[in-house]
Amino acid sequence: MSNIKEIKRSFRHKRIRRKMSGTAEQPRLCLHRSLKNLSACIVDDTVGKVLLGMSTLAKDVREKTKNNGGNIKAAEMLGEALAKDAIAKGIRRVAFDRGGYMYHGRIKAFADAARKAGLEF
């Protein structure tokens, strides 16, 4: 059953990516979710370069979550940390690419925390 869900998510992800691309003015914030961790990166698709990337495996996030990166609290901390680093690099506006995942749970918690910390999308 999980294989069918992954196939559906893959089709959703491809459909979203056809319509969305990151530019220098508004790079794409993409997410990847696994059972134990969450990773996010900010990508400029015009040059094909990752501007900033972070995961719940990062040292500062991992210390705060006590090595449990697969829950909502870890997603909130990752959103705050990524937003602070992005603002320090001069990135304020991004296009949010949820990667075909439904907008609830960890994905919603990450997005809300990133908005609260100063990112605009």
Short mmCIF file of the C-alpha atoms (twelve columns), coordinates in Angstrom:
data_MODEL
# 
_entry.id   MODEL 
# 
loop_
_atom_site.group_PDB 
_atom_site.id 
_atom_site.type_symbol 
_atom_site.label_atom_id 
_atom_site.label_alt_id 
_atom_site.label_comp_id 
_atom_site.label_asym_id 
_atom_site.label_seq_id 
_atom_site.Cartn_x 
_atom_site.Cartn_y 
_atom_site.Cartn_z 
_atom_site.pdbx_PDB_model_num 
ATOM 1   C CA . MET A 1   0.000  0.000  0.000   1 
ATOM 2   C CA . SER A 2   2.807  2.434  0.793   1 
ATOM 3   C CA . ASN A 3   4.250  1.904  -2.680  1 
ATOM 4   C CA . ILE A 4   1.035  3.254  -4.248  1 
ATOM 5   C CA . LYS A 5   1.150  6.285  -1.963  1 
ATOM 6   C CA . GLU A 6   4.763  6.980  -2.969  1 
ATOM 7   C CA . ILE A 7   3.876  6.726  -6.664  1 
ATOM 8   C CA . LYS A 8   0.997  9.199  -6.213  1 
ATOM 9   C CA . ARG A 9   3.286  11.581 -4.304  1 
ATOM 10  C CA . SER A 10  5.871  11.304 -7.064  1 
ATOM 11  C CA . PHE A 11  3.325  12.285 -9.722  1 
ATOM 12  C CA . ARG A 12  2.141  15.212 -7.569  1 
ATOM 13  C CA . HIS A 13  5.751  16.319 -7.092  1 
ATOM 14  C CA . LYS A 14  6.466  16.252 -10.836 1 
ATOM 15  C CA . ARG A 15  3.256  18.147 -11.623 1 
ATOM 16  C CA . ILE A 16  4.133  20.867 -9.109  1 
ATOM 17  C CA . ARG A 17  7.753  21.149 -10.350 1 
ATOM 18  C CA . ARG A 18  6.588  21.747 -13.945 1 
ATOM 19  C CA . LYS A 19  4.806  24.899 -12.792 1 
ATOM 20  C CA . MET A 20  7.339  26.112 -10.216 1 
ATOM 21  C CA . SER A 21  10.964 27.102 -10.535 1 
ATOM 22  C CA . GLY A 22  13.258 29.197 -8.407  1 
ATOM 23  C CA . THR A 23  14.840 32.391 -9.685  1 
ATOM 24  C CA . ALA A 24  17.536 34.673 -8.339  1 
ATOM 25  C CA . GLU A 25  14.876 37.072 -6.983  1 
ATOM 26  C CA . GLN A 26  12.691 34.326 -5.514  1 
ATOM 27  C CA . PRO A 27  14.499 30.999 -5.056  1 
ATOM 28  C CA . ARG A 28  12.636 27.757 -4.424  1 
ATOM 29  C CA . LEU A 29  12.446 26.338 -0.886  1 
ATOM 30  C CA . CYS A 30  12.102 22.574 -1.302  1 
ATOM 31  C CA . LEU A 31  11.446 19.994 1.387   1 
ATOM 32  C CA . HIS A 32  12.122 16.293 1.726   1 
ATOM 33  C CA . ARG A 33  10.495 14.287 4.470   1 
ATOM 34  C CA . SER A 34  11.497 10.852 5.720   1 
ATOM 35  C CA . LEU A 35  10.296 8.920  8.724   1 
ATOM 36  C CA . LYS A 36  13.169 10.041 10.943  1 
ATOM 37  C CA . ASN A 37  14.278 13.387 9.489   1 
ATOM 38  C CA . LEU A 38  13.288 16.448 7.498   1 
ATOM 39  C CA . SER A 39  15.572 18.335 5.127   1 
ATOM 40  C CA . ALA A 40  15.125 21.646 3.355   1 
ATOM 41  C CA . CYS A 41  17.142 23.550 0.807   1 
ATOM 42  C CA . ILE A 42  16.854 26.839 -1.037  1 
ATOM 43  C CA . VAL A 43  17.592 26.430 -4.745  1 
ATOM 44  C CA . ASP A 44  18.149 28.864 -7.616  1 
ATOM 45  C CA . ASP A 45  16.952 26.841 -10.622 1 
ATOM 46  C CA . THR A 46  18.224 29.314 -13.215 1 
ATOM 47  C CA . VAL A 47  21.827 28.386 -12.387 1 
ATOM 48  C CA . GLY A 48  21.049 25.016 -10.828 1 
ATOM 49  C CA . LYS A 49  22.694 25.863 -7.532  1 
ATOM 50  C CA . VAL A 50  21.728 25.161 -3.933  1 
ATOM 51  C CA . LEU A 51  22.030 28.439 -2.055  1 
ATOM 52  C CA . LEU A 52  21.370 27.039 1.409   1 
ATOM 53  C CA . GLY A 53  20.592 23.610 2.788   1 
ATOM 54  C CA . MET A 54  19.787 22.298 6.228   1 
ATOM 55  C CA . SER A 55  18.443 19.170 7.854   1 
ATOM 56  C CA . THR A 56  17.321 17.983 11.254  1 
ATOM 57  C CA . LEU A 57  20.680 16.199 11.271  1 
ATOM 58  C CA . ALA A 58  22.447 19.587 11.504  1 
ATOM 59  C CA . LYS A 59  24.346 19.970 14.754  1 
ATOM 60  C CA . ASP A 60  22.436 22.954 16.188  1 
ATOM 61  C CA . VAL A 61  19.001 21.487 15.361  1 
ATOM 62  C CA . ARG A 62  19.930 17.982 16.507  1 
ATOM 63  C CA . GLU A 63  21.057 19.253 19.928  1 
ATOM 64  C CA . LYS A 64  17.735 21.012 20.506  1 
ATOM 65  C CA . THR A 65  15.609 18.042 19.409  1 
ATOM 66  C CA . LYS A 66  17.613 15.433 21.329  1 
ATOM 67  C CA . ASN A 67  18.239 13.327 18.186  1 
ATOM 68  C CA . ASN A 68  14.523 13.040 17.342  1 
ATOM 69  C CA . GLY A 69  14.254 14.765 13.971  1 
ATOM 70  C CA . GLY A 70  11.029 13.153 12.804  1 
ATOM 71  C CA . ASN A 71  8.489  15.108 14.830  1 
ATOM 72  C CA . ILE A 72  6.669  18.437 14.631  1 
ATOM 73  C CA . LYS A 73  8.900  20.147 17.196  1 
ATOM 74  C CA . ALA A 74  11.988 19.318 15.115  1 
ATOM 75  C CA . ALA A 75  10.269 20.671 11.991  1 
ATOM 76  C CA . GLU A 76  9.533  23.960 13.774  1 
ATOM 77  C CA . MET A 77  13.150 24.296 14.914  1 
ATOM 78  C CA . LEU A 78  14.403 23.522 11.413  1 
ATOM 79  C CA . GLY A 79  12.090 26.177 9.954   1 
ATOM 80  C CA . GLU A 80  13.349 28.813 12.365  1 
ATOM 81  C CA . ALA A 81  17.013 27.911 11.840  1 
ATOM 82  C CA . LEU A 82  16.713 27.856 8.043   1 
ATOM 83  C CA . ALA A 83  14.896 31.196 8.000   1 
ATOM 84  C CA . LYS A 84  17.566 32.839 10.171  1 
ATOM 85  C CA . ASP A 85  20.366 31.554 7.929   1 
ATOM 86  C CA . ALA A 86  18.486 32.603 4.776   1 
ATOM 87  C CA . ILE A 87  17.891 36.128 6.072   1 
ATOM 88  C CA . ALA A 88  21.567 36.359 7.039   1 
ATOM 89  C CA . LYS A 89  22.438 35.497 3.400   1 
ATOM 90  C CA . GLY A 90  19.987 38.122 2.107   1 
ATOM 91  C CA . ILE A 91  17.158 35.791 1.050   1 
ATOM 92  C CA . ARG A 92  13.735 36.963 2.218   1 
ATOM 93  C CA . ARG A 93  11.254 35.817 -0.469  1 
ATOM 94  C CA . VAL A 94  11.054 32.176 -1.547  1 
ATOM 95  C CA . ALA A 95  8.680  29.949 -3.503  1 
ATOM 96  C CA . PHE A 96  7.547  27.102 -1.231  1 
ATOM 97  C CA . ASP A 97  7.832  23.648 -2.842  1 
ATOM 98  C CA . ARG A 98  6.348  21.104 -0.470  1 
ATOM 99  C CA . GLY A 99  7.563  18.274 -2.704  1 
ATOM 100 C CA . GLY A 100 4.160  16.695 -3.241  1 
ATOM 101 C CA . TYR A 101 3.611  16.157 0.479   1 
ATOM 102 C CA . MET A 102 0.267  17.170 1.948   1 
ATOM 103 C CA . TYR A 103 0.278  20.516 3.764   1 
ATOM 104 C CA . HIS A 104 -0.250 19.281 7.307   1 
ATOM 105 C CA . GLY A 105 1.770  17.965 10.233  1 
ATOM 106 C CA . ARG A 106 5.525  18.481 9.895   1 
ATOM 107 C CA . ILE A 107 5.281  20.323 6.566   1 
ATOM 108 C CA . LYS A 108 2.795  22.854 7.970   1 
ATOM 109 C CA . ALA A 109 4.806  23.266 11.184  1 
ATOM 110 C CA . PHE A 110 7.977  23.940 9.169   1 
ATOM 111 C CA . ALA A 111 6.235  26.505 6.951   1 
ATOM 112 C CA . ASP A 112 4.614  28.331 9.868   1 
ATOM 113 C CA . ALA A 113 7.903  28.521 11.779  1 
ATOM 114 C CA . ALA A 114 9.788  29.788 8.708   1 
ATOM 115 C CA . ARG A 115 7.156  32.494 8.119   1 
ATOM 116 C CA . LYS A 116 7.232  33.479 11.766  1 
ATOM 117 C CA . ALA A 117 11.038 33.805 11.621  1 
ATOM 118 C CA . GLY A 118 10.851 36.196 8.657   1 
ATOM 119 C CA . LEU A 119 10.697 34.305 5.353   1 
ATOM 120 C CA . GLU A 120 7.982  35.403 2.918   1 
ATOM 121 C CA . PHE A 121 6.089  32.890 0.776   1 
# 
